[in-house]
Amino acid sequence: MPKIAIVCLAYMKTASGVALLADYFKDIAHIYVHVDSKSDATPYKEISALHPNLTLSKERFPIFWGGFNTVRACVKTIEQAQENEEYDRFLFITEDTIPIINRTRFLESMQSEIEWIQTGPTHNPDRLKRYNGFYFYDSYSTTPRPCRVTERDWSPEMSRSILQMEKLRRAGKTNIETLYAGGTWWGLSRPSIEKFISSYNTNIHLRHSFEFSAIPEEHYIHTVLGKIENPKPLVYTDWSRNPTPYIFKTEDELRSIDANGAPMLRKVTVGAPQIENFVRSLMD
């Protein structure tokens, strides 16, 4: 049986989604939960005390849409997991993600040679601009998402980041021959993870080039890994209905989808009884 580590980003006021994942993955995967530093970690601490396959990330970062802290939180949590165990497979998901196949089939899918990631080379001008431009979204002051006016107060740490970005602008970004892009969420083999972590820690110029890009979680690891033979998406997301991405609420909705082979789905209404019933029905 493959040893599986799951890095799960969490930020909600309830930890019921994480608890449900812990029940499903009992005895087959260990979940390392990164709680957004802007959120109260108390519910997650209480849940982790009840589930031996839950561990909270030691380092916490404020997560903002499109910012580099999503990557930073993922890497630091993976490194914590690597200190504890030699895992064969690493998954990166959020707490509003659920499995949509039974545990036996899930283990079989993770034991395969498949790299579960949506990825491919891109020449899309918008995607290229996201890398070639200079962006800093890791703060309330610079996030493109709405927030209260008083939350946009500027901090010394943010000033240092802007100075670092301007230093990079003067030096120029790493010239990438082929930019790869795809989905944020994935399930990768240990060799792929080791390749990415090594690049993250040694190729500092490339890391800074992505740090000051837009939505780097959709480009950085994909570009470092390069061409992958027959990759498959780990997570099914419905972009065809409003709100986009669509948030699933009922069993009927879940049972009627064609996930095209993806073993997981995002997003769901965390804590909804029908969502919990569906996931528990998969615990063979």
CORVENJO-V840159 format. One record per pair of residues at least 6 apart in sequence whose C-alpha atoms are under 6 Angstrom apart, sorted by the first residue. I is the first residue (numbers start at 1). J is the second residue. Records with the same first field share a line. If there is no record, write none. Layout:
# CORVENJO-V840159
I=J + J
This chain:
# CORVENJO-V840159
2=88 + 111
3=87 + 88
4=29 + 87 + 89 + 90
5=29 + 30 + 31 + 90
6=31 + 32 + 90 + 91 + 92
7=32 + 91 + 92
8=33 + 93 + 94
9=34 + 94
10=34 + 35 + 95
11=35 + 36 + 39
15=43 + 44
16=271
17=95 + 270
18=95
30=53
31=54
32=55 + 56
33=56 + 57
34=57
36=61 + 62 + 63
37=60 + 61 + 62
38=62
48=54
57=77
63=69 + 70
64=138
66=214 + 215
67=137 + 138 + 215
68=211
71=217
88=189 + 190
89=188 + 189 + 190
90=187 + 188
91=186 + 187
92=185 + 186
93=185
96=267 + 268 + 270
97=265 + 266 + 267
98=264 + 265
99=263 + 264
100=263 + 264
101=263
102=282
103=283
115=188 + 231
116=186 + 187 + 188 + 231 + 232 + 233 + 234
117=186 + 231 + 232 + 233 + 234
118=182 + 183 + 232 + 233
119=181 + 182
120=180 + 181
121=179 + 180
122=179 + 180
130=213 + 214
131=213
134=212 + 213
135=212 + 213 + 214
136=212
137=143
140=151 + 152
141=152
173=209
174=206
179=223
180=219 + 222 + 223
181=218 + 219 + 222
182=218
183=218
184=217 + 218
186=234
200=207
210=216
233=262
234=262
235=262 + 264 + 265
236=259 + 262 + 265
237=266
238=245 + 246
239=245
247=267 + 268
248=268
249=269
250=274
251=274 + 278
